[in-house]
Amino acid sequence: MSFRFLHLADLHVETAFGGAPDTRKRLLTATREALQAAIDLALDEDVQAVLIAGDAFDDQRLSQEGAEFFMGQMKRLVDAGIHVLYATGNHDPGSKNEQAAQLGFADAEATVGPGGGLHVFRRGIPKAVTLLDAEGQTLAIIVGAGHSQTRVENNLASKFKRPKGSVPVIGLLHTQVESASISQEHANYAPSVRQDYETAGLDYWALGHVHKRQQVFEDLPVWYSGNLQGRNPKETGPKGGLLVSIRSGEEPEVKFIALAPVEWHHMALDQLQYTGNRDSLLTVFELAAQKLESGSPLAAQDLCVRFIPTGACPLSGLLLNQHTRQDLEEELQGNTGFLEVQIRPQELYSSRDLNDLERSPSVQREALHLIRNARQDDELLLSLAPGALPGYLTQEGTAENKLAYLKERLAGLEEELLSRCFTPEAWQ
């Protein structure tokens, strides 16, 4: 008989972070919608338990209405006979003065029979909970530990031990695994290392804290489900939970289910050298947007897309200018229907030739000559320098050092001049 459960983590119910004002407002509802979708999934799949590996909410941000919504969703599971086992994290610590201790979850007991219930691991000492079926047979053992405070800096995973028995044993913990992908983007709370998981010998680890879904070690069943809803441009792609089926002595079957109604995506664009005007540039962006929507199944209702133009582009000046870039973002948002559009150039440069500036008299041509002459004429360069140079400490520098600093500042000015002087022509 297999034990089926849903692994969730980092729900962050009712919190909203990155993006434009409309995006932040949408994320407030999206975290709730994602949780509701997760509960729907658990009921549809007839799981025996839902495991939440910390940060179900951000304690200081959770309103009374938000708490009632959260508990209402948990009650749906209990009413269906499904157990919820919840280990607190750094954002929802379990000390008696925090909300996690006051929501209505009971401290995890040693043995839990059928009928559904809410069980919380609030303390840093691992505790084993045996789940029984209707006939009193053991389904699985959940070993969990929680964060009692917001800053837990000791290793909790090292305290886990496998209980005796032949049923599946699942670890439930909010932790930062040292070698996990993007772990450096999260605070190093309850840090753990590979040896902890090798030593414990559990059949599956349901982890939270790192927001990127991943199996941390190829040869060990240590999993982050990732957060339930991406909250800023760094948290890209589908978000959701892991549906897990496990039998004693066998490898767990792990299936990701997308649940988030809002998705963030990055799209690199590096074929812009033939965009001759603003309309052709818009077309390239819109075609990329269509490719994103048709290239893979998207569970999300709303998309937030960050375009990253790179390489040669005759309209680089348009994309590098904040105001004209914002105009493009607004137009693309209207044309695509995306919730948010961002354009973030990276290593973008003009594909124009400097000889274009030499062909006719202009202020720009004179500026080009001045840059070149100043690079060769130290007296001219010094005469052009202002009295105060940002980033240069005049009281510590010699004339030689000052010249070196000024020449360093000249690097790349021809390219910037190209971007600036050809942009007005390209906008026509």
Secondary structure, 3 states (H helix, E strand, C coil): CCEEEEEECCCCECCCCCCCHHHHHHHHHHHHHHHHHHHHHHHHCCCCEEEECCCCECHHHCCHHHHHHHHHHHHHHHHCCCEEEEECCCCCCCCCCCHHHCCCCEECCCEECCCCEEEEECCCCCEEEEEECCCCCEEEEEEECCCCCCCCCCCCHHHCCCCCCCCCEEEEEECEECCCCCHHHCCCCCEECHHHHHHHCCCEEEEECCCCCEECCCCCCEEECCCCCCCCCCCECCCEEEEEEECCCCCCEEEEEECCCEEEEEEEECCCCCCCCHHHHHHHHHHHHHHHHHHCCCCCCEEEEEEEECEECCCHHHHHCHHHHHHHHHHHHHHHCCCEEEECCCCEECCCCCHHHHCCCCHHHHHHHHHHHHHHCHHHHHHHCCCCCCCCCCCCCCHHHHHHHHHHHHCCHHHHHHHHHHHHHHHC
